[in-house]
Amino acid sequence: MERRSFLKSATLGGAGALAVGSPAPTHAYAAEKPLGTKITRVRFYRNPRSPAHFNQSFHIVTVETDQGVTGIGEGGSPDTVKQCAGMIIGEDASRIDHLWQIMFRGMFYPAGREKDLALWDIKGKALGVPVFEMLGGLSRDHVECYSTGFPGRGSLKETARACIEAGFRAFRWATADPGKGEPFNSHKAVRKTFDECQEIREGVGPEGDWALDFHTRFDFPDAVRLATLIEPLEPYFAEDLVRSEDPGVYRELREHVKVPIAVGEQFGSKWDVRWLIENQLIDYSRVTLPNVGGITEYIKILALAETHYVGLIPHFTGPVAEAALVHCCGAFSGPVMMEMLGAGGESQPHLPVCYDFKNGKMWPNRRPGLGVELDTKPLELLAEITEQFRPVPIFHRPDGSFTNW
């Protein structure tokens, strides 16, 4: 079969939470047996290891096609995934942006942020290539990481030093917590946090880096005070200095602080972070997968960030989304540093093959799709969708593209 014919008939995919569990086909298999174009079934599996407090979940979604190729995705809840899935059953899995628009516009309110990881996984498997090849190829050999919650090695200074020695680019710390049962005294927290940051700076040494998460817990004056105190210690970034509900606060904050600012882990679509990037009120975007709606939306945010000289420091997500981030960040030419929990490399019972992490870095690989393999036995099947459900009609322009109903 000619490559052009294969590309037209191949089933492709890309949904944030949607996913596939079958082994990835080789180039030869893809050429001999082109995939169909129809999505036939979506399944949602509960991952017992998904943190209860973290509604950007580690649950698994699989998207199946009529030619046996399955895409693997992550995130969401049974209710939101059911809504997204019902809108794409029977659709051509290769039209990823088309499907993203259906899921985003197909209800009166958007069904959820989890949209297209599995669809991109399907498409890569159909073509026999890693996702980063469909995004223009790699711009970097590996992706540097920083550690959140690096295992203790004695004192804070010794722990920070051990993190850098393990190969991480930076050691991340958070503002001081109050004692058990005590109220949060922001002035006291500022003083204690500054003392800890001095110890961290000494620990990482002149060649290492460090970062501080403000956790949106400070009022404006104390956020400014702490940012000013740590400025001579040269943090790589300061994260979420104030509450995230009103991005406009960063216009004034930017005038008062000089440390690099990273914001966005609580944001959704490109419209949430657009104003901050376009006005260069942040230095690093913290938006992440699948919270923004998957790879389709994320790569649009990356283009926006590159245009305005803003780097990427995406928030850690579940392991499937973390694997997907390597493809996106690997194809981005600007500054990037990914978040890794602990010392990294923790095994996942439901993912016998996942991302490649070593020496404090994430490494791209040549496995087709997202490069993830799924074992559903440790998971609990909560939903299975095989029938299309699209209660709101969506209008089309004369060329077939969408507008709203």
C-alpha positions as CSV (number, residue, x, y, z in Angstrom):
1,M,0.0,0.0,0.0
2,E,1.3,3.5,-0.8
3,R,2.2,5.7,2.2
4,R,-0.3,8.3,1.1
5,S,-3.1,5.7,1.1
6,F,-2.1,4.4,4.5
7,L,-2.1,7.9,6.0
8,K,-5.6,8.5,4.8
9,S,-6.9,5.2,6.2
10,A,-4.9,5.0,9.4
11,T,-6.7,5.4,12.7
12,L,-5.1,8.2,14.7
13,G,-5.8,9.6,18.0
14,G,-5.0,12.1,20.8
15,A,-7.1,12.5,23.9
16,G,-5.9,13.7,27.3
17,A,-7.6,11.1,29.4
18,L,-8.4,8.6,26.7
19,A,-6.0,5.7,26.2
20,V,-5.1,2.4,24.7
21,G,-3.9,-0.9,26.1
22,S,-2.8,-3.1,23.2
23,P,0.8,-3.6,22.3
24,A,2.2,-0.9,19.9
25,P,2.3,-2.1,16.3
26,T,5.6,-2.1,14.4
27,H,6.2,-0.3,11.2
28,A,5.7,-3.5,9.2
29,Y,2.4,-4.3,10.9
30,A,1.1,-0.8,10.3
31,A,1.9,-1.0,6.6
32,E,0.4,-4.5,6.2
33,K,-2.8,-3.8,8.2
34,P,-3.9,-0.2,8.1
35,L,-6.1,0.8,10.9
36,G,-9.7,1.7,10.6
37,T,-10.9,5.2,11.4
38,K,-13.7,4.5,13.9
39,I,-13.7,4.8,17.6
40,T,-15.7,1.8,19.0
41,R,-15.3,1.8,22.7
42,V,-13.9,3.9,25.6
43,R,-13.2,2.5,29.0
44,F,-12.5,4.2,32.3
45,Y,-10.4,2.4,35.0
46,R,-9.9,3.4,38.6
47,N,-6.3,3.5,39.7
48,P,-6.2,2.7,43.4
49,R,-2.9,4.7,43.6
50,S,-4.5,7.9,42.5
51,P,-4.2,10.5,45.3
52,A,-7.6,11.2,46.9
53,H,-6.8,15.0,47.2
54,F,-5.6,15.3,43.6
55,N,-8.5,15.7,41.2
56,Q,-6.1,15.8,38.3
57,S,-6.4,12.0,38.6
58,F,-4.1,9.1,37.8
59,H,-7.1,7.1,36.6
60,I,-6.7,5.4,33.2
61,V,-8.8,5.8,30.0
62,T,-8.5,3.6,27.0
63,V,-9.8,4.4,23.5
64,E,-10.4,1.5,21.1
65,T,-10.7,1.5,17.3
66,D,-12.4,-0.9,14.9
67,Q,-9.0,-2.2,13.8
68,G,-7.8,-3.3,17.2
69,V,-5.5,-0.4,18.1
70,T,-6.0,1.0,21.6
71,G,-4.8,4.4,22.9
72,I,-3.8,4.9,26.6
73,G,-4.7,8.1,28.4
74,E,-5.0,9.4,31.9
75,G,-7.1,11.7,34.2
76,G,-10.6,12.7,34.8
77,S,-13.6,11.1,36.6
78,P,-16.2,8.6,35.3
79,D,-18.8,11.3,34.8
80,T,-16.6,13.7,32.7
81,V,-15.0,10.8,30.7
82,K,-18.5,9.4,29.9
83,Q,-19.5,12.7,28.5
84,C,-16.4,13.1,26.4
85,A,-16.5,9.5,25.2
86,G,-20.2,9.6,24.2
87,M,-19.4,12.4,21.8
88,I,-16.6,10.6,19.9
89,I,-17.9,7.1,19.6
90,G,-18.1,6.3,15.8
91,E,-15.8,9.2,14.9
92,D,-12.6,9.1,12.9
93,A,-9.8,8.7,15.4
94,S,-7.3,10.4,13.2
95,R,-8.9,13.8,13.3
96,I,-7.6,14.8,16.7
97,D,-8.3,18.5,16.7
98,H,-11.8,17.9,15.2
99,L,-12.5,15.5,18.1
100,W,-11.1,17.9,20.6
101,Q,-13.5,20.6,19.4
102,I,-16.4,18.1,19.6
103,M,-15.6,17.3,23.2
104,F,-15.0,20.9,24.2
105,R,-18.1,22.3,22.4
106,G,-20.4,19.2,22.5
107,M,-22.2,20.0,25.7
108,F,-23.6,23.3,27.0
109,Y,-20.6,23.5,29.3
110,P,-17.2,21.8,28.6
111,A,-17.4,18.2,29.8
112,G,-13.9,18.2,31.5
113,R,-10.3,19.0,30.8
114,E,-9.2,15.5,30.0
115,K,-9.4,15.3,26.2
116,D,-6.9,13.6,24.0
117,L,-3.8,11.7,25.3
118,A,-5.1,8.4,24.1
119,L,-5.9,9.8,20.6
120,W,-2.3,10.8,20.1
121,D,-1.2,7.4,21.4
122,I,-3.4,5.7,18.7
123,K,-2.1,7.9,16.0
124,G,1.5,7.3,16.9
125,K,0.9,3.5,17.0
126,A,-0.9,3.6,13.7
127,L,2.1,5.3,12.0
128,G,4.7,3.4,14.0
129,V,6.3,6.5,15.3
130,P,6.7,8.3,18.7
131,V,4.4,11.2,19.3
132,F,7.3,13.7,19.3
133,E,7.9,12.9,15.6
134,M,4.4,14.2,14.8
135,L,5.2,17.4,16.7
136,G,8.2,18.2,14.5
137,G,10.9,16.0,16.1
138,L,13.1,16.5,19.1
139,S,14.7,19.8,19.9
140,R,16.7,18.4,22.9
141,D,18.5,15.2,23.8
142,H,16.8,14.9,27.2
143,V,14.6,16.9,29.5
144,E,16.1,18.2,32.8
145,C,14.1,17.6,35.9
146,Y,13.8,19.0,39.4
147,S,12.7,17.0,42.4
148,T,9.7,17.6,44.6
149,G,9.9,15.7,47.9
150,F,13.4,14.3,47.4
151,P,13.9,11.7,50.1
152,G,15.6,13.1,53.3
153,R,19.3,12.6,53.7
154,G,19.7,14.1,57.1
155,S,19.6,17.9,57.3
156,L,17.9,20.0,54.7
157,K,21.3,21.1,53.4
158,E,22.4,17.5,53.0
159,T,19.2,16.5,51.3
160,A,19.5,19.4,48.8
161,R,23.0,18.4,48.1
162,A,22.1,14.7,47.5
163,C,19.3,15.8,45.1
164,I,21.8,17.6,42.9
165,E,24.3,14.7,43.1
166,A,21.6,12.4,41.9
167,G,21.5,14.3,38.6
168,F,18.6,16.6,39.1
169,R,18.9,20.2,37.8
170,A,17.2,21.6,40.9
171,F,15.8,20.9,44.4
172,R,12.3,22.2,45.1
173,W,11.1,23.3,48.5
174,A,7.8,24.7,49.8
175,T,7.1,27.5,52.3
176,A,7.1,26.5,55.9
177,D,4.0,24.8,57.3
178,P,2.7,25.8,60.7
179,G,3.1,23.4,63.6
180,K,0.4,20.8,64.1
181,G,-2.8,22.4,65.3
182,E,-1.4,25.9,65.0
183,P,-2.8,28.7,62.8
184,F,-0.8,29.9,59.8
185,N,1.2,32.9,60.9
186,S,2.4,34.4,57.6
187,H,5.1,36.6,59.2
188,K,6.5,33.6,61.1
189,A,6.3,31.5,58.0
190,V,8.3,34.0,55.9
191,R,11.1,34.1,58.5
192,K,11.3,30.4,58.8
193,T,11.1,29.8,55.0
194,F,13.9,32.2,54.4
195,D,16.1,30.4,56.9
196,E,15.4,27.1,55.2
197,C,16.2,28.7,51.8
198,Q,19.6,29.8,53.0
199,E,20.4,26.3,54.0
200,I,19.1,24.9,50.7
201,R,21.2,27.4,48.7
202,E,24.3,26.3,50.6
203,G,23.4,22.6,50.0
204,V,22.9,22.8,46.2
205,G,26.2,24.6,45.9
206,P,27.3,27.0,43.1
207,E,26.6,24.6,40.3
208,G,23.1,23.5,41.6
209,D,19.7,25.2,41.4
210,W,16.7,25.3,43.7
211,A,13.1,26.5,43.6
212,L,10.4,27.6,46.1
213,D,6.7,26.9,46.0
214,F,4.7,29.6,47.8
215,H,1.6,27.4,47.5
216,T,-0.6,30.4,47.0
217,R,-0.9,30.7,50.8
218,F,0.6,34.2,51.3
219,D,-1.2,37.5,51.1
220,F,0.3,40.0,48.7
221,P,2.6,41.9,51.1
222,D,4.1,38.7,52.6
223,A,4.5,37.2,49.1
224,V,6.5,40.3,48.1
225,R,8.5,40.2,51.3
226,L,9.6,36.6,50.9
227,A,10.3,37.0,47.2
228,T,12.5,40.0,48.0
229,L,14.4,38.1,50.8
230,I,15.2,35.1,48.6
231,E,16.3,37.1,45.6
232,P,20.0,37.2,46.5
233,L,19.8,33.3,46.9
234,E,19.1,33.1,43.1
235,P,16.1,30.7,43.0
236,Y,15.5,29.1,39.6
237,F,11.9,30.0,40.0
238,A,9.3,31.1,42.6
239,E,6.0,29.3,42.1
240,D,2.4,30.4,42.7
241,L,3.3,33.5,44.9
242,V,-0.4,34.4,45.5
243,R,-3.8,33.0,44.9
244,S,-4.6,31.9,41.3
245,E,-8.2,33.0,40.8
246,D,-7.3,36.5,39.4
247,P,-4.3,36.3,37.0
248,G,-4.4,40.1,36.9
249,V,-2.7,40.3,40.3
250,Y,0.5,39.4,38.5
251,R,0.6,42.8,36.7
252,E,1.2,44.5,40.1
253,L,3.2,41.7,41.6
254,R,5.7,41.8,38.6
255,E,6.5,45.4,39.6
256,H,7.6,44.4,43.1
257,V,9.5,41.1,42.6
258,K,12.5,40.2,40.5
259,V,12.7,36.5,41.1
260,P,11.6,34.3,38.1
261,I,7.9,33.5,38.4
262,A,6.2,30.2,37.5
263,V,2.4,30.0,37.4
264,G,-0.3,27.9,35.9
265,E,-0.7,24.5,37.5
266,Q,-4.3,25.3,38.4
267,F,-5.2,26.7,35.0
268,G,-7.1,24.9,32.2
269,S,-7.2,25.9,28.5
270,K,-4.9,28.3,26.7
271,W,-7.3,31.2,27.4
272,D,-6.5,30.9,31.2
273,V,-2.8,31.5,30.8
274,R,-2.8,33.6,27.5
275,W,-2.9,37.0,29.2
276,L,0.0,36.2,31.6
277,I,2.2,35.0,28.7
278,E,1.3,37.7,26.3
279,N,2.1,40.4,28.8
280,Q,5.2,38.6,30.0
281,L,4.1,38.6,33.6
282,I,5.5,35.1,34.2
283,D,8.8,33.5,33.2
284,Y,7.7,29.9,33.2
285,S,4.3,28.3,32.4
286,R,3.2,25.7,34.9
287,V,0.2,24.4,32.9
288,T,0.3,20.7,32.3
289,L,-1.2,17.6,30.9
290,P,-4.0,16.5,31.1
291,N,-5.3,19.6,33.0
292,V,-5.2,21.8,29.9
293,G,-7.1,19.3,27.7
294,G,-4.4,17.2,26.3
295,I,-1.6,17.5,23.7
296,T,-3.8,19.3,21.2
297,E,-4.2,22.2,23.5
298,Y,-0.8,22.0,25.1
299,I,1.1,22.4,21.8
300,K,-0.9,25.6,21.2
301,I,0.2,26.9,24.6
302,L,3.8,26.0,23.7
303,A,3.7,28.1,20.6
304,L,2.3,31.0,22.6
305,A,5.1,30.6,25.2
306,E,7.9,30.4,22.6
307,T,6.6,33.6,20.9
308,H,6.9,35.5,24.2
309,Y,10.1,34.0,25.5
310,V,8.4,32.1,28.3
311,G,9.8,28.7,29.4
312,L,8.1,25.5,30.5
313,I,8.0,24.1,34.0
314,P,5.0,21.8,33.8
315,H,3.4,20.5,37.0
316,F,3.8,16.8,37.6
317,T,0.8,14.7,36.7
318,G,0.1,11.0,36.6
319,P,2.7,8.7,34.9
320,V,1.0,8.4,31.5
321,A,0.7,12.2,31.3
322,E,4.3,12.5,32.5
323,A,5.3,10.3,29.6
324,A,3.3,12.5,27.2
325,L,5.1,15.6,28.5
326,V,8.4,14.2,27.4
327,H,7.2,14.2,23.8
328,C,5.8,17.8,24.1
329,C,8.8,19.2,26.0
330,G,11.2,17.4,23.8
331,A,9.9,19.1,20.7
332,F,9.9,22.6,22.4
333,S,13.0,24.7,21.7
334,G,12.7,27.0,24.7
335,P,13.8,26.5,28.4
336,V,12.2,23.4,29.9
337,M,12.4,21.7,33.3
338,M,10.0,18.9,34.3
339,E,8.9,18.0,37.8
340,M,9.6,14.6,39.3
341,L,8.4,13.3,42.6
342,G,10.9,12.0,45.0
343,A,14.0,10.4,43.6
344,G,12.1,9.3,40.5
345,G,11.7,6.0,38.8
346,E,9.0,4.6,41.0
347,S,7.4,1.5,39.4
348,Q,3.7,1.5,38.5
349,P,2.0,-1.9,38.7
350,H,-0.4,-1.0,35.8
351,L,2.3,0.3,33.6
352,P,5.0,-2.3,32.9
353,V,6.5,0.1,30.4
354,C,6.2,3.9,31.0
355,Y,8.6,6.9,30.7
356,D,12.4,6.5,30.7
357,F,13.9,8.3,33.8
358,K,17.5,8.1,34.9
359,N,20.2,10.3,36.4
360,G,17.6,13.0,37.2
361,K,16.5,13.4,33.6
362,M,13.7,12.2,31.4
363,W,14.8,10.6,28.2
364,P,12.8,10.3,24.9
365,N,12.5,6.9,23.4
366,R,11.5,5.5,20.0
367,R,8.5,3.4,21.1
368,P,5.4,4.2,19.0
369,G,2.8,6.5,20.4
370,L,3.3,7.7,23.9
371,G,5.6,4.7,24.5
372,V,3.4,3.3,27.4
373,E,2.1,-0.2,27.9
374,L,-0.9,-0.9,30.0
375,D,-1.8,-3.9,32.3
376,T,-5.4,-3.4,33.4
377,K,-5.3,-6.2,36.1
378,P,-4.4,-3.8,39.0
379,L,-7.2,-1.4,37.9
380,E,-10.9,-1.4,38.5
381,L,-13.2,-1.0,35.4
382,L,-15.8,1.7,36.3
383,A,-17.2,2.7,32.9
384,E,-17.5,1.4,29.4
385,I,-18.9,3.5,26.6
386,T,-19.8,2.1,23.2
387,E,-22.8,4.3,22.1
388,Q,-22.6,7.8,20.8
389,F,-24.4,10.5,22.9
390,R,-24.3,14.0,21.6
391,P,-27.4,15.9,22.8
392,V,-26.4,19.4,21.6
393,P,-26.1,20.0,17.8
394,I,-22.9,21.7,16.8
395,F,-23.0,24.1,13.8
396,H,-20.5,23.8,10.9
397,R,-19.1,26.5,8.7
398,P,-19.3,25.8,4.9
399,D,-15.8,24.2,5.0
400,G,-16.8,21.7,7.7
401,S,-15.0,23.4,10.6
402,F,-16.9,23.9,13.8
403,T,-18.6,26.9,15.3
404,N,-20.9,26.8,18.4
405,W,-24.5,25.7,18.4
